[in-house]
Amino acid sequence: MTVVVTGASGFVGQFLCAALEKSGIEVRRAGRNITGDIRDKADWKPVLEDASTDIHLAARVHEM
């Protein structure tokens, strides 16, 4: 099983990825610091290819 986690470098994403990996689940991280821009202009095909699940945690926070 491969799980894609958007927002993987965020507060919740870091802990979720660690817990999933500890459970033996393969995690593919996605986020600005990891895969670059994740807006709708990004090419999601390589990130989502062969993934069984996507957990969306990406958010724009701490900006006024």
PDB file of N, CA, C, O and CB in Angstrom:
ATOM      1  N   MET A   1       0.852  -1.174   0.000  1.00  0.00           N
ATOM      2  CA  MET A   1       0.000   0.000   0.000  1.00  0.00           C
ATOM      3  C   MET A   1       0.895   1.234   0.000  1.00  0.00           C
ATOM      4  O   MET A   1       1.855   1.317   0.767  1.00  0.00           O
ATOM      5  CB  MET A   1      -0.968   0.000   1.225  1.00  0.00           C
ATOM      6  N   THR A   2       0.572   2.189  -0.866  1.00  0.00           N
ATOM      7  CA  THR A   2       1.279   3.462  -0.922  1.00  0.00           C
ATOM      8  C   THR A   2       0.291   4.585  -0.650  1.00  0.00           C
ATOM      9  O   THR A   2      -0.762   4.670  -1.282  1.00  0.00           O
ATOM     10  CB  THR A   2       1.976   3.657  -2.298  1.00  0.00           C
ATOM     11  N   VAL A   3       0.642   5.444   0.299  1.00  0.00           N
ATOM     12  CA  VAL A   3      -0.205   6.563   0.670  1.00  0.00           C
ATOM     13  C   VAL A   3       0.517   7.857   0.323  1.00  0.00           C
ATOM     14  O   VAL A   3       1.667   8.050   0.715  1.00  0.00           O
ATOM     15  CB  VAL A   3      -0.570   6.514   2.177  1.00  0.00           C
ATOM     16  N   VAL A   4      -0.152   8.744  -0.408  1.00  0.00           N
ATOM     17  CA  VAL A   4       0.374  10.074  -0.691  1.00  0.00           C
ATOM     18  C   VAL A   4      -0.158  11.010   0.380  1.00  0.00           C
ATOM     19  O   VAL A   4      -1.357  11.033   0.658  1.00  0.00           O
ATOM     20  CB  VAL A   4      -0.023  10.565  -2.130  1.00  0.00           C
ATOM     21  N   VAL A   5       0.741  11.783   0.980  1.00  0.00           N
ATOM     22  CA  VAL A   5       0.336  12.753   1.996  1.00  0.00           C
ATOM     23  C   VAL A   5       0.728  14.142   1.518  1.00  0.00           C
ATOM     24  O   VAL A   5       1.914  14.459   1.426  1.00  0.00           O
ATOM     25  CB  VAL A   5       0.985  12.435   3.381  1.00  0.00           C
ATOM     26  N   THR A   6      -0.273  14.976   1.212  1.00  0.00           N
ATOM     27  CA  THR A   6       0.012  16.373   0.896  1.00  0.00           C
ATOM     28  C   THR A   6       0.135  17.109   2.223  1.00  0.00           C
ATOM     29  O   THR A   6      -0.558  16.777   3.184  1.00  0.00           O
ATOM     30  CB  THR A   6      -1.108  17.012  -0.022  1.00  0.00           C
ATOM     31  N   GLY A   7       1.000  18.091   2.280  1.00  0.00           N
ATOM     32  CA  GLY A   7       1.238  18.783   3.543  1.00  0.00           C
ATOM     33  C   GLY A   7       2.095  17.949   4.483  1.00  0.00           C
ATOM     34  O   GLY A   7       2.017  18.100   5.703  1.00  0.00           O
ATOM     35  N   ALA A   8       2.906  17.078   3.920  1.00  0.00           N
ATOM     36  CA  ALA A   8       3.706  16.147   4.725  1.00  0.00           C
ATOM     37  C   ALA A   8       4.752  16.844   5.590  1.00  0.00           C
ATOM     38  O   ALA A   8       5.197  16.283   6.592  1.00  0.00           O
ATOM     39  CB  ALA A   8       4.392  15.155   3.822  1.00  0.00           C
ATOM     40  N   SER A   9       5.148  18.052   5.219  1.00  0.00           N
ATOM     41  CA  SER A   9       6.154  18.754   6.019  1.00  0.00           C
ATOM     42  C   SER A   9       5.530  19.615   7.112  1.00  0.00           C
ATOM     43  O   SER A   9       6.244  20.242   7.895  1.00  0.00           O
ATOM     44  CB  SER A   9       7.017  19.619   5.123  1.00  0.00           C
ATOM     45  N   GLY A  10       4.205  19.646   7.166  1.00  0.00           N
ATOM     46  CA  GLY A  10       3.508  20.431   8.183  1.00  0.00           C
ATOM     47  C   GLY A  10       3.465  19.708   9.523  1.00  0.00           C
ATOM     48  O   GLY A  10       3.936  18.578   9.649  1.00  0.00           O
ATOM     49  N   PHE A  11       2.896  20.373  10.517  1.00  0.00           N
ATOM     50  CA  PHE A  11       2.849  19.850  11.887  1.00  0.00           C
ATOM     51  C   PHE A  11       2.163  18.485  11.950  1.00  0.00           C
ATOM     52  O   PHE A  11       2.731  17.524  12.469  1.00  0.00           O
ATOM     53  CB  PHE A  11       2.124  20.836  12.803  1.00  0.00           C
ATOM     54  N   VAL A  12       0.957  18.406  11.428  1.00  0.00           N
ATOM     55  CA  VAL A  12       0.204  17.141  11.459  1.00  0.00           C
ATOM     56  C   VAL A  12       0.805  16.132  10.487  1.00  0.00           C
ATOM     57  O   VAL A  12       0.917  14.948  10.804  1.00  0.00           O
ATOM     58  CB  VAL A  12      -1.283  17.385  11.117  1.00  0.00           C
ATOM     59  N   GLY A  13       1.190  16.601   9.306  1.00  0.00           N
ATOM     60  CA  GLY A  13       1.737  15.724   8.275  1.00  0.00           C
ATOM     61  C   GLY A  13       2.974  14.965   8.726  1.00  0.00           C
ATOM     62  O   GLY A  13       3.117  13.780   8.425  1.00  0.00           O
ATOM     63  N   GLN A  14       3.868  15.630   9.444  1.00  0.00           N
ATOM     64  CA  GLN A  14       5.085  14.973   9.926  1.00  0.00           C
ATOM     65  C   GLN A  14       4.759  13.792  10.839  1.00  0.00           C
ATOM     66  O   GLN A  14       5.336  12.712  10.706  1.00  0.00           O
ATOM     67  CB  GLN A  14       5.971  15.977  10.670  1.00  0.00           C
ATOM     68  N   PHE A  15       3.839  14.010  11.754  1.00  0.00           N
ATOM     69  CA  PHE A  15       3.466  12.949  12.693  1.00  0.00           C
ATOM     70  C   PHE A  15       2.702  11.823  11.997  1.00  0.00           C
ATOM     71  O   PHE A  15       2.905  10.648  12.302  1.00  0.00           O
ATOM     72  CB  PHE A  15       2.621  13.524  13.831  1.00  0.00           C
ATOM     73  N   LEU A  16       1.829  12.185  11.068  1.00  0.00           N
ATOM     74  CA  LEU A  16       1.073  11.168  10.345  1.00  0.00           C
ATOM     75  C   LEU A  16       2.004  10.296   9.521  1.00  0.00           C
ATOM     76  O   LEU A  16       1.884   9.071   9.541  1.00  0.00           O
ATOM     77  CB  LEU A  16       0.019  11.818   9.445  1.00  0.00           C
ATOM     78  N   CYS A  17       2.932  10.912   8.794  1.00  0.00           N
ATOM     79  CA  CYS A  17       3.870  10.139   7.972  1.00  0.00           C
ATOM     80  C   CYS A  17       4.688   9.179   8.828  1.00  0.00           C
ATOM     81  O   CYS A  17       4.880   8.022   8.452  1.00  0.00           O
ATOM     82  CB  CYS A  17       4.806  11.078   7.198  1.00  0.00           C
ATOM     83  N   ALA A  18       5.163   9.644   9.959  1.00  0.00           N
ATOM     84  CA  ALA A  18       5.943   8.791  10.859  1.00  0.00           C
ATOM     85  C   ALA A  18       5.106   7.610  11.356  1.00  0.00           C
ATOM     86  O   ALA A  18       5.598   6.484  11.415  1.00  0.00           O
ATOM     87  CB  ALA A  18       6.467   9.610  12.055  1.00  0.00           C
ATOM     88  N   ALA A  19       3.847   7.862  11.711  1.00  0.00           N
ATOM     89  CA  ALA A  19       2.973   6.793  12.204  1.00  0.00           C
ATOM     90  C   ALA A  19       2.666   5.779  11.104  1.00  0.00           C
ATOM     91  O   ALA A  19       2.660   4.573  11.353  1.00  0.00           O
ATOM     92  CB  ALA A  19       1.665   7.383  12.754  1.00  0.00           C
ATOM     93  N   LEU A  20       2.413   6.265   9.891  1.00  0.00           N
ATOM     94  CA  LEU A  20       2.129   5.360   8.777  1.00  0.00           C
ATOM     95  C   LEU A  20       3.345   4.481   8.475  1.00  0.00           C
ATOM     96  O   LEU A  20       3.212   3.272   8.290  1.00  0.00           O
ATOM     97  CB  LEU A  20       1.722   6.160   7.521  1.00  0.00           C
ATOM     98  N   GLU A  21       4.515   5.086   8.427  1.00  0.00           N
ATOM     99  CA  GLU A  21       5.736   4.327   8.142  1.00  0.00           C
ATOM    100  C   GLU A  21       6.032   3.318   9.244  1.00  0.00           C
ATOM    101  O   GLU A  21       6.486   2.207   8.968  1.00  0.00           O
ATOM    102  CB  GLU A  21       6.926   5.274   7.971  1.00  0.00           C
ATOM    103  N   LYS A  22       5.777   3.697  10.478  1.00  0.00           N
ATOM    104  CA  LYS A  22       5.970   2.775  11.603  1.00  0.00           C
ATOM    105  C   LYS A  22       5.052   1.560  11.475  1.00  0.00           C
ATOM    106  O   LYS A  22       5.380   0.469  11.943  1.00  0.00           O
ATOM    107  CB  LYS A  22       5.711   3.496  12.940  1.00  0.00           C
ATOM    108  N   SER A  23       3.900   1.763  10.836  1.00  0.00           N
ATOM    109  CA  SER A  23       2.939   0.679  10.626  1.00  0.00           C
ATOM    110  C   SER A  23       3.269  -0.149   9.384  1.00  0.00           C
ATOM    111  O   SER A  23       2.546  -1.090   9.054  1.00  0.00           O
ATOM    112  CB  SER A  23       1.532   1.247  10.505  1.00  0.00           C
ATOM    113  N   GLY A  24       4.354   0.198   8.700  1.00  0.00           N
ATOM    114  CA  GLY A  24       4.761  -0.560   7.526  1.00  0.00           C
ATOM    115  C   GLY A  24       4.157  -0.093   6.220  1.00  0.00           C
ATOM    116  O   GLY A  24       4.236  -0.794   5.212  1.00  0.00           O
ATOM    117  N   ILE A  25       3.554   1.083   6.226  1.00  0.00           N
ATOM    118  CA  ILE A  25       2.927   1.633   5.028  1.00  0.00           C
ATOM    119  C   ILE A  25       3.930   2.525   4.308  1.00  0.00           C
ATOM    120  O   ILE A  25       4.613   3.336   4.933  1.00  0.00           O
ATOM    121  CB  ILE A  25       1.636   2.426   5.384  1.00  0.00           C
ATOM    122  N   GLU A  26       4.014   2.367   2.980  1.00  0.00           N
ATOM    123  CA  GLU A  26       4.885   3.219   2.187  1.00  0.00           C
ATOM    124  C   GLU A  26       4.237   4.590   2.043  1.00  0.00           C
ATOM    125  O   GLU A  26       3.067   4.695   1.675  1.00  0.00           O
ATOM    126  CB  GLU A  26       5.168   2.590   0.798  1.00  0.00           C
ATOM    127  N   VAL A  27       5.000   5.638   2.333  1.00  0.00           N
ATOM    128  CA  VAL A  27       4.480   7.004   2.290  1.00  0.00           C
ATOM    129  C   VAL A  27       5.201   7.782   1.199  1.00  0.00           C
ATOM    130  O   VAL A  27       6.428   7.753   1.105  1.00  0.00           O
ATOM    131  CB  VAL A  27       4.645   7.709   3.665  1.00  0.00           C
ATOM    132  N   ARG A  28       4.430   8.473   0.382  1.00  0.00           N
ATOM    133  CA  ARG A  28       4.981   9.373  -0.630  1.00  0.00           C
ATOM    134  C   ARG A  28       4.591  10.782  -0.211  1.00  0.00           C
ATOM    135  O   ARG A  28       3.409  11.125  -0.207  1.00  0.00           O
ATOM    136  CB  ARG A  28       4.454   9.026  -2.088  1.00  0.00           C
ATOM    137  N   ARG A  29       5.565  11.590   0.138  1.00  0.00           N
ATOM    138  CA  ARG A  29       5.309  12.938   0.644  1.00  0.00           C
ATOM    139  C   ARG A  29       5.140  13.936  -0.504  1.00  0.00           C
ATOM    140  O   ARG A  29       5.839  13.865  -1.515  1.00  0.00           O
ATOM    141  CB  ARG A  29       6.450  13.385   1.569  1.00  0.00           C
ATOM    142  N   ALA A  30       4.203  14.864  -0.327  1.00  0.00           N
ATOM    143  CA  ALA A  30       3.986  15.942  -1.285  1.00  0.00           C
ATOM    144  C   ALA A  30       3.807  17.238  -0.518  1.00  0.00           C
ATOM    145  O   ALA A  30       3.094  17.290   0.485  1.00  0.00           O
ATOM    146  CB  ALA A  30       2.755  15.656  -2.192  1.00  0.00           C
ATOM    147  N   GLY A  31       4.458  18.278  -0.997  1.00  0.00           N
ATOM    148  CA  GLY A  31       4.353  19.585  -0.352  1.00  0.00           C
ATOM    149  C   GLY A  31       5.365  20.541  -0.950  1.00  0.00           C
ATOM    150  O   GLY A  31       6.277  20.121  -1.664  1.00  0.00           O
ATOM    151  N   ARG A  32       5.210  21.818  -0.664  1.00  0.00           N
ATOM    152  CA  ARG A  32       6.096  22.835  -1.242  1.00  0.00           C
ATOM    153  C   ARG A  32       7.562  22.544  -0.978  1.00  0.00           C
ATOM    154  O   ARG A  32       8.389  22.702  -1.876  1.00  0.00           O
ATOM    155  CB  ARG A  32       5.748  24.200  -0.693  1.00  0.00           C
ATOM    156  N   ASN A  33       7.900  22.127   0.217  1.00  0.00           N
ATOM    157  CA  ASN A  33       9.304  21.893   0.566  1.00  0.00           C
ATOM    158  C   ASN A  33       9.838  20.582  -0.009  1.00  0.00           C
ATOM    159  O   ASN A  33      11.048  20.352  -0.007  1.00  0.00           O
ATOM    160  CB  ASN A  33       9.468  21.889   2.076  1.00  0.00           C
ATOM    161  N   ILE A  34       8.959  19.735  -0.495  1.00  0.00           N
ATOM    162  CA  ILE A  34       9.369  18.401  -0.943  1.00  0.00           C
ATOM    163  C   ILE A  34       9.232  18.251  -2.449  1.00  0.00           C
ATOM    164  O   ILE A  34      10.195  17.892  -3.126  1.00  0.00           O
ATOM    165  CB  ILE A  34       8.543  17.329  -0.241  1.00  0.00           C
ATOM    166  N   THR A  35       8.052  18.521  -2.975  1.00  0.00           N
ATOM    167  CA  THR A  35       7.798  18.309  -4.405  1.00  0.00           C
ATOM    168  C   THR A  35       7.647  19.606  -5.191  1.00  0.00           C
ATOM    169  O   THR A  35       7.413  19.571  -6.399  1.00  0.00           O
ATOM    170  CB  THR A  35       6.559  17.478  -4.581  1.00  0.00           C
ATOM    171  N   GLY A  36       7.776  20.727  -4.534  1.00  0.00           N
ATOM    172  CA  GLY A  36       7.579  22.002  -5.224  1.00  0.00           C
ATOM    173  C   GLY A  36       6.134  22.456  -5.124  1.00  0.00           C
ATOM    174  O   GLY A  36       5.394  22.003  -4.251  1.00  0.00           O
ATOM    175  N   ASP A  37       5.740  23.336  -6.004  1.00  0.00           N
ATOM    176  CA  ASP A  37       4.408  23.939  -5.992  1.00  0.00           C
ATOM    177  C   ASP A  37       3.332  22.871  -6.125  1.00  0.00           C
ATOM    178  O   ASP A  37       3.381  22.053  -7.044  1.00  0.00           O
ATOM    179  CB  ASP A  37       4.273  24.970  -7.120  1.00  0.00           C
ATOM    180  N   ILE A  38       2.357  22.872  -5.213  1.00  0.00           N
ATOM    181  CA  ILE A  38       1.298  21.859  -5.277  1.00  0.00           C
ATOM    182  C   ILE A  38      -0.031  22.433  -5.769  1.00  0.00           C
ATOM    183  O   ILE A  38      -1.069  21.782  -5.646  1.00  0.00           O
ATOM    184  CB  ILE A  38       1.104  21.228  -3.908  1.00  0.00           C
ATOM    185  N   ARG A  39      -0.005  23.648  -6.326  1.00  0.00           N
ATOM    186  CA  ARG A  39      -1.237  24.226  -6.859  1.00  0.00           C
ATOM    187  C   ARG A  39      -1.722  23.425  -8.057  1.00  0.00           C
ATOM    188  O   ARG A  39      -1.075  22.467  -8.479  1.00  0.00           O
ATOM    189  CB  ARG A  39      -1.022  25.697  -7.251  1.00  0.00           C
ATOM    190  N   ASP A  40      -2.853  23.821  -8.596  1.00  0.00           N
ATOM    191  CA  ASP A  40      -3.464  23.066  -9.699  1.00  0.00           C
ATOM    192  C   ASP A  40      -2.612  23.068 -10.970  1.00  0.00           C
ATOM    193  O   ASP A  40      -2.890  22.290 -11.882  1.00  0.00           O
ATOM    194  CB  ASP A  40      -4.833  23.637 -10.012  1.00  0.00           C
ATOM    195  N   LYS A  41      -1.592  23.909 -11.059  1.00  0.00           N
ATOM    196  CA  LYS A  41      -0.714  23.926 -12.231  1.00  0.00           C
ATOM    197  C   LYS A  41       0.351  22.832 -12.161  1.00  0.00           C
ATOM    198  O   LYS A  41       1.016  22.552 -13.159  1.00  0.00           O
ATOM    199  CB  LYS A  41      -0.046  25.290 -12.366  1.00  0.00           C
ATOM    200  N   ALA A  42       0.515  22.230 -11.021  1.00  0.00           N
ATOM    201  CA  ALA A  42       1.524  21.183 -10.844  1.00  0.00           C
ATOM    202  C   ALA A  42       1.093  19.901 -11.547  1.00  0.00           C
ATOM    203  O   ALA A  42      -0.100  19.634 -11.690  1.00  0.00           O
ATOM    204  CB  ALA A  42       1.770  20.913  -9.347  1.00  0.00           C
ATOM    205  N   ASP A  43       2.062  19.120 -11.979  1.00  0.00           N
ATOM    206  CA  ASP A  43       1.786  17.823 -12.608  1.00  0.00           C
ATOM    207  C   ASP A  43       1.701  16.770 -11.515  1.00  0.00           C
ATOM    208  O   ASP A  43       2.722  16.360 -10.962  1.00  0.00           O
ATOM    209  CB  ASP A  43       2.889  17.449 -13.662  1.00  0.00           C
ATOM    210  N   TRP A  44       0.500  16.336 -11.205  1.00  0.00           N
ATOM    211  CA  TRP A  44       0.273  15.392 -10.112  1.00  0.00           C
ATOM    212  C   TRP A  44       0.462  13.937 -10.517  1.00  0.00           C
ATOM    213  O   TRP A  44       0.548  13.066  -9.651  1.00  0.00           O
ATOM    214  CB  TRP A  44      -1.107  15.576  -9.568  1.00  0.00           C
ATOM    215  N   LYS A  45       0.527  13.657 -11.806  1.00  0.00           N
ATOM    216  CA  LYS A  45       0.586  12.272 -12.261  1.00  0.00           C
ATOM    217  C   LYS A  45       1.737  11.482 -11.620  1.00  0.00           C
ATOM    218  O   LYS A  45       1.493  10.387 -11.114  1.00  0.00           O
ATOM    219  CB  LYS A  45       0.724  12.240 -13.766  1.00  0.00           C
ATOM    220  N   PRO A  46       2.980  11.988 -11.619  1.00  0.00           N
ATOM    221  CA  PRO A  46       4.072  11.200 -11.015  1.00  0.00           C
ATOM    222  C   PRO A  46       3.898  10.999  -9.506  1.00  0.00           C
ATOM    223  O   PRO A  46       4.343   9.992  -8.954  1.00  0.00           O
ATOM    224  CB  PRO A  46       5.408  11.882 -11.279  1.00  0.00           C
ATOM    225  N   VAL A  47       3.255  11.949  -8.851  1.00  0.00           N
ATOM    226  CA  VAL A  47       3.068  11.853  -7.399  1.00  0.00           C
ATOM    227  C   VAL A  47       1.988  10.827  -7.053  1.00  0.00           C
ATOM    228  O   VAL A  47       2.141  10.051  -6.110  1.00  0.00           O
ATOM    229  CB  VAL A  47       2.696  13.229  -6.813  1.00  0.00           C
ATOM    230  N   LEU A  48       0.905  10.829  -7.817  1.00  0.00           N
ATOM    231  CA  LEU A  48      -0.238   9.971  -7.506  1.00  0.00           C
ATOM    232  C   LEU A  48      -0.190   8.587  -8.154  1.00  0.00           C
ATOM    233  O   LEU A  48      -0.957   7.698  -7.784  1.00  0.00           O
ATOM    234  CB  LEU A  48      -1.489  10.655  -7.926  1.00  0.00           C
ATOM    235  N   GLU A  49       0.706   8.408  -9.115  1.00  0.00           N
ATOM    236  CA  GLU A  49       0.772   7.148  -9.848  1.00  0.00           C
ATOM    237  C   GLU A  49       0.993   5.957  -8.916  1.00  0.00           C
ATOM    238  O   GLU A  49       1.910   5.961  -8.095  1.00  0.00           O
ATOM    239  CB  GLU A  49       1.882   7.207 -10.884  1.00  0.00           C
ATOM    240  N   ASP A  50       0.153   4.953  -9.052  1.00  0.00           N
ATOM    241  CA  ASP A  50       0.209   3.705  -8.275  1.00  0.00           C
ATOM    242  C   ASP A  50      -0.046   3.892  -6.781  1.00  0.00           C
ATOM    243  O   ASP A  50       0.207   2.972  -6.002  1.00  0.00           O
ATOM    244  CB  ASP A  50       1.549   3.060  -8.462  1.00  0.00           C
ATOM    245  N   ALA A  51      -0.536   5.046  -6.366  1.00  0.00           N
ATOM    246  CA  ALA A  51      -0.871   5.252  -4.949  1.00  0.00           C
ATOM    247  C   ALA A  51      -2.265   4.695  -4.688  1.00  0.00           C
ATOM    248  O   ALA A  51      -3.155   4.803  -5.531  1.00  0.00           O
ATOM    249  CB  ALA A  51      -0.799   6.770  -4.561  1.00  0.00           C
ATOM    250  N   SER A  52      -2.445   4.104  -3.523  1.00  0.00           N
ATOM    251  CA  SER A  52      -3.754   3.552  -3.183  1.00  0.00           C
ATOM    252  C   SER A  52      -4.630   4.571  -2.456  1.00  0.00           C
ATOM    253  O   SER A  52      -5.856   4.466  -2.483  1.00  0.00           O
ATOM    254  CB  SER A  52      -3.589   2.307  -2.324  1.00  0.00           C
ATOM    255  N   THR A  53      -4.005   5.558  -1.804  1.00  0.00           N
ATOM    256  CA  THR A  53      -4.751   6.530  -1.004  1.00  0.00           C
ATOM    257  C   THR A  53      -4.034   7.876  -1.030  1.00  0.00           C
ATOM    258  O   THR A  53      -2.806   7.936  -1.101  1.00  0.00           O
ATOM    259  CB  THR A  53      -4.920   6.032   0.456  1.00  0.00           C
ATOM    260  N   ASP A  54      -4.813   8.953  -0.971  1.00  0.00           N
ATOM    261  CA  ASP A  54      -4.261  10.293  -0.828  1.00  0.00           C
ATOM    262  C   ASP A  54      -4.876  10.921   0.406  1.00  0.00           C
ATOM    263  O   ASP A  54      -6.098  10.962   0.550  1.00  0.00           O
ATOM    264  CB  ASP A  54      -4.525  11.163  -2.097  1.00  0.00           C
ATOM    265  N   ILE A  55      -4.026  11.410   1.294  1.00  0.00           N
ATOM    266  CA  ILE A  55      -4.499  12.123   2.480  1.00  0.00           C
ATOM    267  C   ILE A  55      -4.086  13.573   2.309  1.00  0.00           C
ATOM    268  O   ILE A  55      -2.898  13.894   2.288  1.00  0.00           O
ATOM    269  CB  ILE A  55      -3.918  11.505   3.818  1.00  0.00           C
ATOM    270  N   HIS A  56      -5.077  14.446   2.188  1.00  0.00           N
ATOM    271  CA  HIS A  56      -4.823  15.854   1.898  1.00  0.00           C
ATOM    272  C   HIS A  56      -4.775  16.657   3.196  1.00  0.00           C
ATOM    273  O   HIS A  56      -5.792  16.844   3.865  1.00  0.00           O
ATOM    274  CB  HIS A  56      -5.905  16.420   0.952  1.00  0.00           C
ATOM    275  N   LEU A  57      -3.568  17.130   3.542  1.00  0.00           N
ATOM    276  CA  LEU A  57      -3.386  17.955   4.740  1.00  0.00           C
ATOM    277  C   LEU A  57      -2.816  19.323   4.410  1.00  0.00           C
ATOM    278  O   LEU A  57      -2.648  20.156   5.300  1.00  0.00           O
ATOM    279  CB  LEU A  57      -2.478  17.252   5.727  1.00  0.00           C
ATOM    280  N   ALA A  58      -2.516  19.563   3.131  1.00  0.00           N
ATOM    281  CA  ALA A  58      -1.903  20.833   2.748  1.00  0.00           C
ATOM    282  C   ALA A  58      -2.863  21.991   3.016  1.00  0.00           C
ATOM    283  O   ALA A  58      -4.063  21.907   2.754  1.00  0.00           O
ATOM    284  CB  ALA A  58      -1.492  20.809   1.262  1.00  0.00           C
ATOM    285  N   ALA A  59      -2.299  23.061   3.539  1.00  0.00           N
ATOM    286  CA  ALA A  59      -3.094  24.256   3.829  1.00  0.00           C
ATOM    287  C   ALA A  59      -2.183  25.476   3.826  1.00  0.00           C
ATOM    288  O   ALA A  59      -0.977  25.375   4.051  1.00  0.00           O
ATOM    289  CB  ALA A  59      -3.830  24.122   5.194  1.00  0.00           C
ATOM    290  N   ARG A  60      -2.757  26.571   3.578  1.00  0.00           N
ATOM    291  CA  ARG A  60      -2.017  27.835   3.652  1.00  0.00           C
ATOM    292  C   ARG A  60      -2.327  28.444   5.005  1.00  0.00           C
ATOM    293  O   ARG A  60      -3.449  28.883   5.261  1.00  0.00           O
ATOM    294  CB  ARG A  60      -2.398  28.822   2.471  1.00  0.00           C
ATOM    295  N   VAL A  61      -1.338  28.465   5.857  1.00  0.00           N
ATOM    296  CA  VAL A  61      -1.560  28.967   7.212  1.00  0.00           C
ATOM    297  C   VAL A  61      -0.549  30.054   7.547  1.00  0.00           C
ATOM    298  O   VAL A  61       0.447  30.228   6.844  1.00  0.00           O
ATOM    299  CB  VAL A  61      -1.473  27.823   8.238  1.00  0.00           C
ATOM    300  N   HIS A  62      -0.810  30.769   8.606  1.00  0.00           N
ATOM    301  CA  HIS A  62       0.071  31.812   9.127  1.00  0.00           C
ATOM    302  C   HIS A  62       0.307  32.941   8.129  1.00  0.00           C
ATOM    303  O   HIS A  62       1.362  33.574   8.146  1.00  0.00           O
ATOM    304  CB  HIS A  62       1.395  31.211   9.527  1.00  0.00           C
ATOM    305  N   GLU A  63      -0.662  33.195   7.268  1.00  0.00           N
ATOM    306  CA  GLU A  63      -0.571  34.324   6.333  1.00  0.00           C
ATOM    307  C   GLU A  63      -1.804  35.177   6.479  1.00  0.00           C
ATOM    308  O   GLU A  63      -2.927  34.672   6.474  1.00  0.00           O
ATOM    309  CB  GLU A  63      -0.415  33.839   4.867  1.00  0.00           C
ATOM    310  N   MET A  64      -1.601  36.445   6.607  1.00  0.00           N
ATOM    311  CA  MET A  64      -2.707  37.380   6.766  1.00  0.00           C
ATOM    312  C   MET A  64      -3.207  37.838   5.418  1.00  0.00           C
ATOM    313  O   MET A  64      -4.143  38.634   5.344  1.00  0.00           O
ATOM    314  CB  MET A  64      -2.287  38.579   7.607  1.00  0.00           C
TER     315      MET A  64
END
